[in-house]
Amino acid sequence: MPIPHRGAHAVGAHAVGAHAVIGVEFDSVLRAAQAGAEWAFATLYRDINPRLLRYFAAQAPSVAEDLASETWLAAAGRLHLFSGG
């Protein structure tokens, strides 16, 4: 379930290969996502999901997509608890 790109709202993201990289602006994007900004959650998703899928594909190829979806559902429900680091 890809989240559409929000163009100008992709704060600090730049293309590296086929993946976005948030970089030094991670904290501000995280805070925006925690405040409910859809563009910020989409930025996190685009940045993290490709690597998450690769990890799950290496660990459990037949259920990688399901595991990634479950991870994102859990993350969305607990995003307010995450402080980075």
N, C-alpha and C positions, 0 to 999 in steps of 0.2 A: 504494500500500500504506500507508494511514494507520495511525499508531500510536495506540492508544486513550489517552484522557485519564486521568491518574492522580489527578485531584482534588486532594487536600491536598498532593500532592508537587509541584505546579506552582509552585515557589518564585518568589514575586514576580511571577508572570505576571498580567496583567490584560487584559481585552478592550479592544481598540481596533478598532472596525469588526468584521470577522470574523477578525482575526488576534491572536494572543498577542504580547506584547512582553516580553521578559525584562528589558531595561533594565540598571540598575546591578548586578543580581545575576548578570549574564552569567558573570563569572569563577567564582563559586561553582557555578553550574550546569555550566559547562564542566569544572571539576575533578571534580564528581560523575560526569559522563558519562565522563570519562577513567578514573575508578575503577571503572566498570562499572555505575553506577546506571541502570537502564532508564528510570526516570521522568525522569532528567535528559536522556538522549538524546531521549526523546519530546518534552520541552519544547523542545529545540533544533530538532527536526524541525518541530514545530508553529509555531515562531517564524520559521524561515528558509524552509521549503519553499514557502509561497505566493509569496514574492518570487522565489525561484529559478525556479519554474514560469513566472511572468510574464516573467522575463528570457528564458528559453529559448523561450517562446511567441513573443516578439517577434523573436528571432534565427532560430529554426528551428521554426516551428509544427508541422510534421508529425512531429517527433521530440522535442518538448519533454518529454513524460512519460518517454521512454527516457533522455534526457540527465539529467534530474533523478534518476532511479533510479540511473544510473551514478555520478553525483556523490555521492549518499548512500552507495553501496557503497564508493567510494574514501575518503570522509570517515570512515566507520566504521573502516576498516582503518588509517587514519593519525591518528586522533583523538589518540592519545597524543603525537604530535609537535607538535600545535598549541599555541601559547602565547598566542594573542590579540594584542591590541595595537591 
